[in-house]
Structures are given as C-alpha cells and as structure tokens.
Amino acid sequence: MNDTLTLGAGNTLADCHALRNYLNTQVLGQEQLVERLLVALLADGHLLVEGPPGLAKTRAVKALAQGVEGNFQRIQFTPDMLPSDLTGSEIYRPEEGSFRFQRGPLFHNLILADEINRAPAKVQSALLEAMGERQVSVGSATYALPRLFLVMATQNPIEHEGTYPLPEAQLDRFMLHTLVDYPDRATTRLIMELARHEALTARELEAPARPLTQELIFAARREILELTLAPSVIDYIAALVDATRRPKPYSAKLGEWLRWGASPRAAIAIERGARALAWLGGRDYVSPEDVQQIAPDALRHRMLLDYTAQARGITAQACVEELLRQVPAP
C-alpha cells in the first residue's frame, strides 16, 4: 500500500489544494468549514451549516462558486415562500397559446439555501426532492437538475421565532452537518483588514487565477471512489452506525440518551467523507482517523435524542463523542 496518492490526469489533487488555499484566503478562521465544503463537493453530497450570524457562512459558498466552474444562486428562505419559488412554474405564453416551464433558482450548480429553517414544510419538501433525487417535479412533468449540484444550507441556532424545524427526512438528505464558531482575536484583526481592503478596491471577493473545472471535479470523484478501504475500516463504520441504533451493548449512557438511530445514509456519508479526507491528505487508503474525523458531522443530525436526555442538556455532539470512545477502532 502506498502512502502517497498517485495523481490523476490534470493533477487533480494539486488543483483541489489550490482551491482550498484560495478559500482560506477569502474565508478567514473557518478552516473546518472550508474543508467540509470541499468534502461535500468531492463526495457529491450536501452540507448543512449551523452557527451564529456573521461567521462567513454565505461568503464561504460564494467563494466556492468563484473557485469552481459553474453557476451560483443564493436563495433567501422566508415564511411566505412557495415551492414554485424554488422549482419554477408553468408560464402561459399568449402568443403561443400554450404553457412553457420557467426554471426556478434550483437549476444552478451551487445553491445557497440561506436560513433554510424559515421556510414552511411544502417548500422544504420541494428542496428535499431536489437534494435526494436531483430532479424537480412540476405538475405531471419532471425536470433533471445539473450533474454538478450542491446545496449548502444555513441555519441560525440562536433565533427560533418564525422558524420551522427541518423534518428528519430532510436532515437525512444532508451528507454533513457542520457547526461553526467565532474566530479568535488575531483572526478577527485579519478579518477587519480584509474588509478594509475590499472596501478600498470595491471588490468583495477576488477571483482565483484558475477556477476548478467540472471535468476535474468528476475526475477527482472517480479517484476518491477508487481509494483502498480495508474490511476492518468498513466494519468500523458499520459498528459506529449500528451503535446509534442498538446502543446498549456499546454504552449504557448511549442506551439512555438515544431514542432513534442513524439511517444507512449515515454509513454512506461517513465512507464517502472519509475517502475525500484521505484523498485530500494525499493518501491512497482510508484510515480509522479519517472516519473519526468525519463521523461527528455525518451523525449529529441523524440521531434523535430521548426527551429526558434533552432535558438534562445532553447534546448530539456528546453522543457522538461517547460513541467514538466506546466503539473500538481497528
């Protein structure tokens, strides 16, 4: 087994590292958010980002759109939205005497669903179909979405007035649920300097020298799926997911805390995410450490805690940490 990944045509790994470096210059102090965005892009998944306002969640996906060959659409979710505001609708053309489908904002490569939990259930259901099946249905017709399609949704954890909690079925459609927190004091100074520079130049984001092409992204995805995944690591992923469903044999605490476990999508998300992390690390195999690094983001939104555990202040993050302590790694 080689420790160094053999690069494919076009040096895909080097180009992805260049994209990561560009994102880190545009989004300061959020290295994990940048990494998770790249993992979602390379693993063909969707990302739910949760954090207080002003932490560059919107800026991060806009910077990604600058660094990737494709089109970008920001959608501000509000309580009065309709499904057609996402999918589009049939428009009557008097000159033709017929209806023609007018595509909505979902027909873009990169979608920012800002404050997704402010939209009502019907709108969330329309997004669920797009995320899960890469298509939208309007009337009796179904329309395919672009092959490169990534949704990054944001939600604010400190303001719940006028919000609609995301249903479990839609949460499960997100490959990862990433938490972001405030930057440190030194990074805050750098952010102030970057904002001053952008105000002087009247440019919010500087475009990279060479955007990542869609062909290169698809090539990277193929390379990632060909990485070596040892049977022992596969068993480890399966055990982690199984422990959320049948927790008592693994931990008495988890048996008290968990009411509902993770779906099979969780195992797929951990595997794909671990593969992407290993590939970005320049290795041709997936290690248990890759699994442990991505597991919290793949599991925290897929587990349902017992009411008594919630009343005691137990969080999904605490459950994942207990899970990683109790399930033996290979």
C-alpha positions in Angstrom: 0.0 0.0 0.0 1.4 3.4 -1.0 1.3 6.3 1.4 1.3 8.9 -1.4 -1.6 9.1 -3.8 -0.8 8.8 -7.5 -2.2 11.9 -9.1 -4.6 11.5 -12.0 -4.8 13.4 -15.3 -4.5 17.1 -14.9 -3.0 16.9 -11.4 -6.4 17.0 -9.7 -5.2 16.9 -6.2 -2.9 19.9 -6.7 -5.8 21.8 -8.2 -8.0 21.0 -5.3 -5.3 22.1 -2.8 -5.1 25.3 -4.8 -8.8 25.8 -4.4 -8.6 25.1 -0.6 -5.8 27.7 -0.3 -7.9 30.2 -2.2 -10.9 29.6 0.0 -8.8 30.0 3.2 -7.6 33.4 2.0 -11.2 34.5 1.4 -12.8 33.0 4.5 -10.6 33.6 7.5 -10.6 31.5 10.6 -13.0 28.9 9.3 -10.7 26.1 8.1 -13.0 23.3 9.1 -15.9 24.9 7.2 -13.7 25.2 4.1 -12.6 21.6 4.4 -16.2 20.3 4.8 -17.3 22.3 1.8 -14.6 20.6 -0.3 -15.5 17.2 1.2 -19.2 17.7 0.2 -18.1 18.9 -3.3 -15.8 15.9 -3.8 -18.1 13.3 -2.2 -21.2 14.6 -4.2 -23.1 15.5 -1.0 -25.0 18.4 0.5 -23.9 20.5 3.6 -25.9 22.0 6.4 -24.0 24.7 8.3 -25.2 25.9 11.7 -23.7 28.9 13.5 -24.3 32.4 14.8 -24.7 35.2 12.2 -21.7 36.9 10.7 -19.4 33.9 10.6 -18.9 33.9 6.8 -21.2 31.0 6.0 -22.6 32.9 3.0 -19.2 34.2 2.0 -17.8 30.6 2.0 -20.1 29.2 -0.6 -19.9 32.4 -2.7 -16.1 32.0 -2.6 -16.5 28.3 -3.6 -18.7 29.4 -6.5 -15.9 31.8 -7.6 -13.4 28.9 -7.5 -15.5 26.4 -9.4 -16.6 26.4 -13.0 -20.4 26.6 -12.6 -23.2 28.9 -11.8 -24.3 30.0 -8.3 -27.7 31.0 -6.8 -28.4 32.3 -3.4 -32.0 31.7 -2.1 -33.2 33.6 1.0 -35.8 31.4 2.7 -38.8 33.2 4.2 -42.1 32.1 5.8 -44.1 33.2 2.8 -42.2 31.2 0.2 -44.0 28.8 -2.2 -42.5 25.7 -3.8 -42.6 27.3 -7.2 -40.2 30.0 -5.8 -37.6 27.2 -5.9 -38.6 24.9 -8.7 -40.1 27.3 -11.2 -43.6 27.2 -12.7 -45.6 26.9 -15.9 -46.0 30.3 -17.5 -48.7 30.9 -20.1 -47.5 32.3 -23.4 -50.4 34.1 -25.1 -48.6 34.5 -28.4 -48.2 30.7 -28.5 -51.4 29.7 -26.8 -49.5 27.3 -24.5 -47.7 26.9 -21.2 -43.9 26.9 -21.0 -41.9 25.9 -18.0 -39.9 28.7 -16.5 -37.0 27.2 -14.5 -36.5 28.4 -10.9 -33.3 29.0 -8.9 -32.7 25.4 -8.2 -31.4 24.9 -11.7 -27.9 26.0 -10.8 -24.8 24.1 -9.8 -24.2 25.7 -6.4 -27.1 26.6 -4.2 -27.0 28.6 -1.0 -30.2 28.0 1.0 -29.9 30.8 3.5 -31.8 30.3 6.8 -33.5 27.2 5.5 -35.5 26.7 8.6 -37.5 29.8 7.9 -39.4 28.2 5.0 -42.6 26.2 5.5 -42.9 22.4 5.1 -44.1 22.5 1.4 -41.0 24.5 0.4 -38.7 22.2 2.4 -40.3 19.2 0.7 -39.6 20.7 -2.8 -35.9 21.1 -1.8 -35.9 17.5 -0.4 -36.8 16.1 -3.8 -34.1 18.2 -5.5 -31.4 17.1 -3.0 -32.4 13.4 -2.9 -33.3 12.7 -6.5 -31.6 15.5 -8.4 -34.8 16.5 -10.1 -37.9 18.7 -9.6 -41.5 17.8 -10.3 -43.9 20.5 -11.6 -47.4 19.2 -12.4 -47.0 16.0 -14.3 -43.5 16.8 -15.6 -40.2 16.0 -14.1 -37.0 18.0 -14.9 -33.5 16.9 -14.2 -31.1 19.1 -12.3 -27.4 19.7 -13.4 -25.0 16.9 -12.8 -22.9 19.1 -10.6 -25.4 20.1 -7.9 -24.5 21.1 -4.3 -26.8 22.6 -1.7 -25.2 24.4 1.2 -27.9 25.4 3.7 -27.5 27.6 6.7 -29.5 28.0 9.9 -29.2 30.2 12.9 -29.1 28.4 16.3 -29.8 31.4 18.4 -33.1 32.7 16.9 -36.1 30.4 16.7 -39.0 32.9 16.3 -40.7 32.3 12.9 -38.7 29.1 12.1 -39.9 25.7 11.1 -37.7 22.8 12.3 -36.4 20.7 9.5 -38.1 17.3 9.3 -35.9 14.2 9.9 -36.3 13.1 6.3 -34.8 16.3 5.0 -32.0 16.4 7.6 -31.0 12.9 6.4 -30.5 14.3 2.9 -27.6 16.4 4.1 -24.4 14.5 4.0 -22.8 16.6 6.7 -24.0 18.9 9.4 -21.2 21.3 10.3 -21.0 23.7 13.3 -19.1 26.9 13.0 -18.0 29.1 15.9 -16.4 32.6 16.4 -12.8 33.2 15.3 -10.1 34.1 17.8 -8.9 37.7 18.4 -5.9 37.5 16.0 -8.2 36.2 13.2 -10.7 39.0 13.9 -8.0 41.5 13.3 -7.2 39.9 9.9 -10.9 39.9 9.0 -11.0 43.7 9.7 -8.0 44.2 7.4 -9.6 42.1 4.7 -12.8 44.0 4.9 -10.9 47.3 4.7 -9.0 46.1 1.6 -12.3 45.0 -0.1 -13.9 48.3 0.7 -10.9 50.2 -0.9 -10.9 48.1 -4.0 -14.8 47.9 -4.2 -14.5 44.1 -4.7 -16.0 41.7 -2.2 -14.2 38.5 -3.5 -11.1 38.2 -5.6 -11.5 35.6 -8.2 -8.9 32.8 -8.3 -6.3 32.5 -11.1 -7.9 29.4 -12.5 -11.3 28.0 -11.4 -11.7 24.3 -10.9 -13.5 22.8 -14.0 -16.4 20.4 -13.7 -14.5 17.7 -15.6 -11.7 17.9 -13.0 -14.3 17.6 -10.1 -15.8 14.5 -11.7 -12.3 13.0 -12.2 -11.5 13.7 -8.6 -14.7 11.9 -7.5 -13.7 8.8 -9.5 -10.2 8.8 -7.9 -11.8 9.1 -4.5 -14.1 6.1 -5.1 -11.0 4.0 -6.1 -9.1 4.5 -2.8 -8.4 1.4 -0.7 -10.9 0.8 2.1 -9.8 -2.1 4.3 -12.5 -4.5 5.5 -11.7 -3.6 9.1 -12.4 0.1 8.4 -15.7 -0.9 6.7 -16.6 -2.9 9.8 -15.7 0.1 12.0 -18.1 2.4 10.1 -20.8 -0.2 10.3 -20.3 -0.6 14.0 -20.5 3.2 14.6 -23.8 3.4 12.8 -25.1 0.2 14.5 -24.2 1.7 17.9 -26.7 4.5 17.2 -29.5 2.0 16.6 -28.7 -0.6 19.3 -26.6 1.5 21.8 -27.0 -0.5 25.0 -24.4 -3.2 24.1 -21.8 -0.5 23.5 -22.6 2.0 26.2 -25.2 2.3 29.0 -25.1 6.1 28.6 -26.0 5.9 24.9 -28.8 3.5 25.7 -30.4 6.1 27.9 -29.7 9.1 25.6 -30.7 7.8 22.2 -34.3 7.3 21.1 -33.6 6.8 17.3 -30.5 5.9 15.4 -28.9 6.9 12.1 -30.1 5.6 8.7 -28.0 3.7 6.1 -27.2 7.1 4.5 -25.1 7.8 7.6 -22.8 4.9 6.8 -22.5 6.1 3.1 -21.8 9.6 4.3 -19.0 8.5 6.6 -17.5 6.3 4.0 -17.6 9.0 1.2 -16.4 11.7 3.6 -13.5 9.6 4.9 -12.5 8.8 1.4 -12.5 12.5 0.5 -10.4 13.4 3.6 -7.9 10.7 2.8 -7.7 11.9 -0.9 -7.2 15.5 0.2 -4.4 14.2 2.5 -2.6 12.7 -0.4 -3.1 9.0 0.6 -4.5 6.2 -1.4 -6.2 4.5 1.6 -8.7 5.4 4.2 -7.6 5.3 7.9 -9.7 5.0 11.1 -8.6 8.5 11.9 -10.4 9.7 8.7 -13.5 8.0 9.9 -13.3 9.5 13.3 -12.7 13.0 11.9 -15.8 13.0 9.7 -18.2 10.9 11.9 -19.4 13.8 14.1 -20.6 15.8 11.1 -22.2 12.8 9.5 -24.0 11.6 12.6 -25.0 14.6 14.8 -28.1 15.4 12.7 -29.2 11.8 12.1 -29.7 10.8 15.8 -32.8 11.6 17.8 -32.2 12.1 21.5 -34.6 10.9 24.2 -36.6 13.7 25.9 -35.1 13.1 29.3 -31.6 13.4 27.8 -32.5 16.7 26.1 -33.9 17.9 29.4 -30.6 17.1 31.1 -28.7 19.1 28.5 -27.3 16.2 26.6 -26.4 17.1 23.0 -25.9 15.1 19.8 -22.2 16.1 20.0 -21.9 14.5 23.4 -23.5 11.3 22.0 -21.0 11.2 19.1 -18.1 11.7 21.4 -19.3 8.8 23.7 -19.8 6.7 20.5 -16.2 7.2 19.4 -14.9 6.4 22.9 -16.9 3.1 23.2 -16.8 1.6 19.7 -13.3 0.1 19.3 -11.3 1.3 16.3 -9.3 -1.2 14.2 
